[in-house]
Amino acid sequence: MSDREYDIVLYGATGFVGALTAQYLATAAGDARIALAGRSTERLLAVRETLPAAAQSWDLITADASEPSSLAAMAASTRVVITTVGPYLRYGLPLVAACAAAGTDYADLTGEPLFVRKAIDLHHKQAVDTGARIVHACGFDSIPSDMTVFALYRQAERDGAGALGDTNYVVRSFAGGMSGGTIASMTELAREAATDPEARRLLNDPYTLSPDRGAEPELGGQSDARWRRGREIAPELDGYWVGAFAMAIPNSRIVRRSNALLDYAYGRRFCYAEQMSLGKSVLAPVAAAMATGGNVAAVELGGRFLNRVPRGALERILPKPGTGPSEQTRENGHYTVETYTTTTTGARYVARMSQKGDPGYKATSVLLGESGLALALDRDALPDLHGVLTPAAAMGDALLARFPAAGVSLDVTKLA
């Protein structure tokens, strides 16, 4: 890797989240060698002109998902490719292929389990052979999920408290919008699930991203469509109601893949679910039930509806990829999540993670930028794992160490 021209190439830099990631790297990357990549040199120039002086010397690379040779040349020039170009199910696999072939590390923002499954099936073995780390889900989906569980595991390990058992992720507060790219990704996912029985089966399997499905335990209580009282998760949530979290399906599959890739370090009886808090009011149980019902309907019925609507008509209505909210809205956003676990010795812990900034935009650009920097600059601190990986399996302790300076708060507390 020492002979590569760049440390990081940011592909999709002209998109909304891509431009935010470029801005973050311009302030956080120090002396890292960075290039911006996309389809239009003119638009790349426009993005670069908005960046601080230190970034004005960054090179510009023209590359297009429809031209594999341009992706191959880009991948061969750098240690790491960061990509914000989605929907990944439609556009992402050629770049994964290029990075796997070149032995180049890769980080993306996907929340699409079917795309990750295809990347595993098509390119995991080659990436292992070439030494590439293909790291999916490096934004709000799914780093808070993946890294809070990893932090719980590390603390329980230090305390000699046993393996993780029943573990629940709860979104406690959230303010922000959903990006056009995320909506496009969810639309593609729903369309495919509606027309392909195998895709539906994969989405319904809690271990769909497992490296060895037959080795996984058959555990109950891992529903992605659950509403219940908070005290069923932890006494600290007494009085609250929780319902299904919209991104539980992709996030939970990433977390379970991390456990398997780490040789079941979390435990063979690790049981995981995700929820969102709907408060304590008299209407909270109704809101929890509606959130859960809406989540089920979106998965089961959304794709059937979408496939009856012409793609062009739908694209005229929905927010477009590359679009996003105002700077004020991005700055006013925030999130806080709590992940509770009970270990095999009966010890209870909670990991709290929070960030300022809209989760899908500003916060995500920080998480993606730090993932790329960890892969490029912290190589001696990374686990000796290669192939199609998750944030926890690929970067683990190195990413945790980067969080404080990036304004990401993640603390683990022993409750009992």
C-alpha positions as CSV (number, residue, x, y, z in Angstrom):
1,M,0.0,0.0,0.0
2,S,2.9,2.4,0.5
3,D,3.2,3.0,-3.2
4,R,-0.4,4.1,-3.7
5,E,-0.9,7.7,-4.8
6,Y,-3.6,8.5,-2.3
7,D,-4.7,7.5,1.2
8,I,-8.4,8.1,0.4
9,V,-10.4,8.7,-2.7
10,L,-13.9,10.0,-1.9
11,Y,-16.2,8.7,-4.7
12,G,-19.6,10.5,-5.0
13,A,-18.1,13.8,-3.7
14,T,-20.6,15.8,-5.7
15,G,-23.6,14.3,-3.9
16,F,-25.2,15.8,-0.8
17,V,-23.6,13.5,1.8
18,G,-20.5,13.2,-0.4
19,A,-19.9,16.9,-0.2
20,L,-20.5,16.9,3.6
21,T,-18.0,14.1,3.9
22,A,-15.5,16.1,1.8
23,Q,-16.0,19.1,4.2
24,Y,-15.4,16.9,7.2
25,L,-12.2,15.3,5.7
26,A,-10.9,18.8,4.9
27,T,-10.9,19.6,8.6
28,A,-10.1,16.3,10.1
29,A,-7.7,14.5,7.8
30,G,-4.5,16.4,8.5
31,D,-1.8,15.5,6.0
32,A,-3.7,12.5,4.5
33,R,-3.5,12.4,0.7
34,I,-7.0,12.7,-0.6
35,A,-8.7,12.9,-4.0
36,L,-12.3,13.6,-4.9
37,A,-14.0,11.4,-7.5
38,G,-17.3,11.4,-9.5
39,R,-18.7,11.5,-13.0
40,S,-18.3,15.3,-13.6
41,T,-15.0,17.1,-13.4
42,E,-16.9,20.4,-13.5
43,R,-19.1,19.5,-10.5
44,L,-16.0,18.2,-8.6
45,L,-14.3,21.5,-9.1
46,A,-17.4,23.3,-7.7
47,V,-17.3,21.1,-4.6
48,R,-13.5,21.6,-4.1
49,E,-14.0,25.3,-4.3
50,T,-16.2,25.2,-1.3
51,L,-13.6,23.5,0.9
52,P,-10.9,25.1,3.1
53,A,-7.5,26.1,1.6
54,A,-5.9,22.9,2.7
55,A,-8.1,20.9,0.3
56,Q,-7.7,23.1,-2.8
57,S,-4.7,20.9,-3.9
58,W,-6.7,17.7,-3.8
59,D,-6.8,15.9,-7.1
60,L,-10.0,15.2,-9.0
61,I,-10.7,11.8,-10.6
62,T,-13.4,11.1,-13.2
63,A,-15.0,7.8,-12.6
64,D,-18.4,6.2,-13.4
65,A,-20.1,3.1,-12.2
66,S,-21.0,2.3,-15.8
67,E,-17.3,2.3,-16.8
68,P,-15.6,-0.5,-14.9
69,S,-12.2,0.5,-16.2
70,S,-12.5,3.9,-14.5
71,L,-13.4,2.2,-11.2
72,A,-10.4,-0.2,-11.5
73,A,-8.0,2.7,-12.1
74,M,-9.4,4.6,-9.2
75,A,-9.2,1.6,-6.8
76,A,-5.7,0.9,-7.8
77,S,-4.6,4.4,-7.0
78,T,-5.5,4.5,-3.4
79,R,-5.4,2.8,0.0
80,V,-9.1,3.4,0.7
81,V,-12.2,4.3,-1.4
82,I,-15.1,5.9,0.4
83,T,-18.3,5.8,-1.6
84,T,-21.6,7.6,-1.2
85,V,-23.0,6.5,-4.5
86,G,-26.3,4.7,-4.1
87,P,-28.7,3.0,-4.3
88,Y,-26.0,0.5,-3.8
89,L,-28.1,-2.4,-5.1
90,R,-28.3,-0.6,-8.4
91,Y,-24.8,1.0,-8.6
92,G,-22.5,-0.4,-5.9
93,L,-21.3,-3.9,-7.0
94,P,-18.9,-2.8,-9.8
95,L,-16.9,-0.7,-7.2
96,V,-16.8,-3.5,-4.7
97,A,-15.5,-5.7,-7.5
98,A,-12.8,-3.2,-8.4
99,C,-11.6,-2.8,-4.7
100,A,-11.6,-6.5,-4.1
101,A,-9.5,-7.1,-7.2
102,A,-7.0,-4.3,-6.3
103,G,-6.7,-5.2,-2.6
104,T,-8.1,-1.7,-1.8
105,D,-10.0,-1.0,1.4
106,Y,-13.6,0.3,0.9
107,A,-16.2,2.0,3.1
108,D,-19.8,2.8,2.2
109,L,-23.2,4.0,3.7
110,T,-25.4,1.1,2.6
111,G,-28.5,0.1,4.6
112,E,-29.3,-2.6,2.0
113,P,-29.0,-6.2,3.3
114,L,-29.5,-7.7,-0.2
115,F,-26.6,-5.6,-1.6
116,V,-24.3,-6.7,1.3
117,R,-25.4,-10.4,0.7
118,K,-24.5,-10.1,-3.0
119,A,-21.1,-8.5,-2.1
120,I,-20.4,-11.4,0.2
121,D,-21.3,-14.0,-2.3
122,L,-19.5,-12.5,-5.2
123,H,-16.4,-10.8,-3.7
124,H,-15.7,-11.9,-0.1
125,K,-13.2,-14.7,-1.1
126,Q,-11.3,-12.5,-3.5
127,A,-11.1,-9.7,-1.0
128,V,-9.6,-12.1,1.6
129,D,-7.1,-13.3,-1.0
130,T,-6.0,-9.7,-2.0
131,G,-6.1,-8.3,1.6
132,A,-9.0,-5.9,0.9
133,R,-11.4,-4.8,3.7
134,I,-14.8,-4.2,2.2
135,V,-16.7,-2.4,5.0
136,H,-20.4,-1.8,4.6
137,A,-22.8,0.4,6.7
138,C,-20.4,3.1,7.9
139,G,-23.0,5.8,8.7
140,F,-25.8,6.2,11.1
141,D,-26.7,2.8,9.6
142,S,-25.2,0.9,11.2
143,I,-22.3,2.2,13.3
144,P,-24.3,3.1,16.4
145,S,-25.8,-0.4,16.5
146,D,-22.5,-2.1,15.7
147,M,-20.2,-0.1,17.8
148,T,-22.3,0.1,21.0
149,V,-22.5,-3.7,21.0
150,F,-18.8,-3.9,20.4
151,A,-18.1,-1.5,23.3
152,L,-20.3,-3.6,25.6
153,Y,-18.4,-6.7,24.6
154,R,-15.1,-5.0,25.4
155,Q,-16.2,-3.8,28.8
156,A,-17.7,-7.1,29.8
157,E,-14.4,-8.8,28.7
158,R,-12.4,-6.4,30.8
159,D,-14.6,-7.0,33.8
160,G,-14.6,-10.8,33.4
161,A,-18.4,-10.6,33.3
162,G,-19.0,-13.3,30.7
163,A,-20.5,-13.3,27.2
164,L,-23.3,-11.0,26.0
165,G,-26.9,-12.4,26.3
166,D,-30.1,-10.6,25.7
167,T,-29.1,-7.3,24.1
168,N,-31.4,-4.4,23.0
169,Y,-30.7,-1.3,21.1
170,V,-33.1,1.6,21.9
171,V,-33.2,4.9,20.0
172,R,-33.9,7.4,22.8
173,S,-34.0,10.6,20.9
174,F,-33.7,11.5,17.2
175,A,-34.1,14.7,15.3
176,G,-33.4,14.9,11.6
177,G,-34.7,14.0,8.2
178,M,-34.2,11.1,5.8
179,S,-31.9,11.6,2.8
180,G,-33.0,11.2,-0.8
181,G,-30.3,8.5,-1.1
182,T,-31.8,6.6,1.9
183,I,-35.3,6.8,0.4
184,A,-34.0,5.6,-3.0
185,S,-32.2,2.7,-1.3
186,M,-35.3,1.6,0.6
187,T,-37.4,1.9,-2.5
188,E,-35.0,-0.4,-4.4
189,L,-35.0,-2.9,-1.5
190,A,-38.8,-2.9,-1.3
191,R,-39.1,-3.4,-5.1
192,E,-36.8,-6.4,-5.1
193,A,-38.4,-8.0,-2.1
194,A,-41.8,-7.7,-3.6
195,T,-40.9,-9.6,-6.8
196,D,-38.2,-12.1,-5.6
197,P,-39.2,-14.8,-3.1
198,E,-35.5,-15.5,-2.3
199,A,-35.0,-11.8,-1.5
200,R,-38.0,-11.9,0.9
201,R,-36.6,-15.0,2.5
202,L,-33.2,-13.3,3.0
203,L,-34.8,-10.2,4.5
204,N,-36.8,-12.3,7.0
205,D,-33.8,-14.3,8.1
206,P,-32.1,-12.7,11.1
207,Y,-28.8,-14.3,10.0
208,T,-29.0,-13.4,6.3
209,L,-25.5,-11.9,6.4
210,S,-23.9,-14.7,8.4
211,P,-20.6,-16.2,6.9
212,D,-21.9,-19.7,7.9
213,R,-25.7,-19.9,8.3
214,G,-25.6,-23.4,9.6
215,A,-23.3,-22.4,12.5
216,E,-25.8,-19.8,13.9
217,P,-27.9,-20.7,16.9
218,E,-31.6,-20.7,16.6
219,L,-32.7,-18.1,19.2
220,G,-36.1,-16.6,19.9
221,G,-36.8,-13.0,20.7
222,Q,-35.1,-11.4,17.8
223,S,-38.2,-9.9,16.1
224,D,-37.7,-6.8,14.0
225,A,-41.4,-5.8,14.6
226,R,-41.9,-5.7,18.3
227,W,-43.7,-3.2,20.6
228,R,-43.6,-3.5,24.4
229,R,-43.0,-1.9,27.7
230,G,-39.5,-0.5,28.2
231,R,-39.2,-2.3,31.5
232,E,-39.1,-5.6,29.6
233,I,-35.8,-4.4,28.3
234,A,-34.3,-2.8,31.5
235,P,-35.7,-1.4,34.8
236,E,-34.2,2.0,33.8
237,L,-36.8,2.2,31.0
238,D,-39.8,1.7,33.3
239,G,-42.8,3.7,32.2
240,Y,-41.6,4.0,28.6
241,W,-43.1,2.2,25.6
242,V,-40.9,1.1,22.6
243,G,-41.8,0.1,19.1
244,A,-40.0,-1.1,16.0
245,F,-37.1,0.9,14.7
246,A,-37.3,1.5,10.9
247,M,-33.7,0.4,10.3
248,A,-33.8,-2.6,12.5
249,I,-33.6,-5.1,9.7
250,P,-30.3,-3.9,8.1
251,N,-28.7,-2.9,11.5
252,S,-29.4,-6.1,13.3
253,R,-28.0,-8.2,10.4
254,I,-24.8,-6.2,10.5
255,V,-24.4,-6.7,14.3
256,R,-25.0,-10.5,14.0
257,R,-22.4,-10.7,11.2
258,S,-19.9,-8.9,13.4
259,N,-20.4,-11.5,16.1
260,A,-19.8,-14.3,13.6
261,L,-16.7,-12.6,12.0
262,L,-15.2,-12.1,15.5
263,D,-15.5,-15.8,16.1
264,Y,-18.6,-15.4,18.3
265,A,-16.8,-13.1,20.7
266,Y,-20.1,-11.7,21.9
267,G,-21.3,-15.2,22.7
268,R,-23.1,-18.2,21.2
269,R,-26.3,-17.1,23.0
270,F,-26.1,-13.4,21.9
271,C,-29.7,-12.3,21.2
272,Y,-30.2,-8.9,19.6
273,A,-33.2,-6.6,18.8
274,E,-33.7,-2.9,18.0
275,Q,-36.4,-0.6,19.1
276,M,-37.2,3.1,19.4
277,S,-38.6,4.9,22.5
278,L,-42.0,6.4,22.1
279,G,-42.2,8.0,25.5
280,K,-44.4,7.7,28.6
281,S,-47.6,9.4,27.7
282,V,-51.0,7.7,27.6
283,L,-50.7,7.7,23.8
284,A,-47.2,6.1,23.9
285,P,-48.5,2.4,23.6
286,V,-50.6,3.5,20.6
287,A,-47.7,5.2,19.0
288,A,-45.5,2.1,19.6
289,A,-48.1,-0.2,18.0
290,M,-48.5,2.2,15.0
291,A,-44.7,2.4,14.5
292,T,-44.4,-1.3,14.6
293,G,-47.4,-1.9,12.3
294,G,-46.1,0.7,9.9
295,N,-42.7,-1.0,9.8
296,V,-44.3,-4.4,9.0
297,A,-46.5,-2.8,6.3
298,A,-43.5,-1.1,4.7
299,V,-41.7,-4.4,4.4
300,E,-44.6,-6.6,3.4
301,L,-46.7,-4.3,1.2
302,G,-44.6,-1.4,0.2
303,G,-42.8,-3.2,-2.6
304,R,-46.0,-4.5,-4.1
305,F,-47.4,-0.9,-4.3
306,L,-44.1,0.5,-5.7
307,N,-43.9,-2.1,-8.4
308,R,-47.4,-0.9,-9.7
309,V,-46.1,2.7,-10.0
310,P,-43.9,3.6,-13.0
311,R,-40.3,4.2,-11.8
312,G,-40.2,7.6,-13.6
313,A,-43.3,8.8,-11.9
314,L,-42.1,7.7,-8.5
315,E,-38.8,9.4,-9.0
316,R,-40.5,12.7,-9.8
317,I,-42.4,12.6,-6.4
318,L,-39.7,11.3,-4.0
319,P,-36.7,13.2,-2.8
320,K,-33.8,12.6,-5.2
321,P,-30.5,11.1,-4.2
322,G,-28.0,13.9,-3.7
323,T,-30.5,16.2,-2.1
324,G,-30.9,17.2,1.6
325,P,-32.0,19.7,4.2
326,S,-30.8,23.2,5.0
327,E,-27.7,23.8,7.0
328,Q,-29.8,25.0,10.0
329,T,-31.7,21.7,9.9
330,R,-28.5,19.7,9.7
331,E,-27.0,21.6,12.6
332,N,-30.0,21.3,14.8
333,G,-30.3,17.5,14.4
334,H,-29.1,15.0,16.9
335,Y,-29.5,11.4,18.1
336,T,-29.0,9.4,21.3
337,V,-29.1,5.6,21.4
338,E,-28.8,3.2,24.4
339,T,-27.9,-0.5,24.1
340,Y,-28.7,-2.6,27.1
341,T,-27.3,-6.1,27.7
342,T,-27.3,-8.8,30.4
343,T,-24.3,-11.1,30.4
344,T,-24.1,-14.8,31.1
345,T,-23.0,-14.0,34.7
346,G,-26.0,-11.7,35.2
347,A,-24.2,-8.4,35.0
348,R,-26.1,-5.6,33.3
349,Y,-24.6,-2.8,31.2
350,V,-25.7,0.0,29.0
351,A,-23.7,1.7,26.2
352,R,-24.8,5.3,25.3
353,M,-23.8,6.8,22.0
354,S,-24.8,10.3,20.8
355,Q,-23.9,12.9,18.3
356,K,-24.9,16.4,17.3
357,G,-26.1,17.0,13.8
358,D,-28.7,15.4,11.6
359,P,-28.2,11.7,11.8
360,G,-28.6,11.0,8.1
361,Y,-26.4,13.9,7.0
362,K,-24.0,15.7,9.3
363,A,-23.5,12.8,11.8
364,T,-23.2,10.3,9.0
365,S,-20.6,12.3,7.2
366,V,-18.5,12.3,10.4
367,L,-18.9,8.5,10.9
368,L,-18.0,7.8,7.3
369,G,-15.1,10.1,7.3
370,E,-13.6,8.6,10.5
371,S,-14.1,5.1,9.1
372,G,-12.1,6.0,6.0
373,L,-9.4,7.6,8.1
374,A,-9.2,4.6,10.4
375,L,-8.8,2.3,7.4
376,A,-6.2,4.5,5.8
377,L,-4.1,5.8,8.7
378,D,-4.6,3.3,11.6
379,R,-3.6,0.1,9.7
380,D,-1.3,-1.2,12.4
381,A,-4.2,-1.0,14.9
382,L,-6.7,-2.8,12.7
383,P,-7.7,-6.5,13.3
384,D,-6.1,-9.0,10.9
385,L,-9.4,-9.6,9.1
386,H,-10.1,-9.2,5.4
387,G,-13.0,-9.7,3.0
388,V,-16.5,-8.3,3.3
389,L,-16.6,-7.0,6.8
390,T,-18.6,-4.8,9.3
391,P,-17.4,-1.7,11.1
392,A,-16.8,-3.5,14.4
393,A,-15.0,-6.5,12.7
394,A,-12.9,-4.3,10.5
395,M,-12.0,-1.3,12.7
396,G,-13.2,-2.1,16.3
397,D,-10.9,-0.6,18.8
398,A,-9.3,1.8,16.3
399,L,-12.7,3.4,15.5
400,L,-13.6,3.6,19.2
401,A,-10.3,5.5,19.8
402,R,-11.2,8.0,17.1
403,F,-14.7,8.9,18.4
404,P,-13.9,11.4,21.2
405,A,-11.9,13.8,18.9
406,A,-14.7,13.5,16.3
407,G,-17.4,14.7,18.7
408,V,-18.9,11.2,19.0
409,S,-19.8,10.2,22.6
410,L,-19.8,6.5,23.5
411,D,-19.7,5.5,27.1
412,V,-20.4,2.1,28.8
413,T,-21.9,2.0,32.3
414,K,-22.3,-1.1,34.5
415,L,-25.9,-1.1,35.9
416,A,-25.8,-4.2,38.2
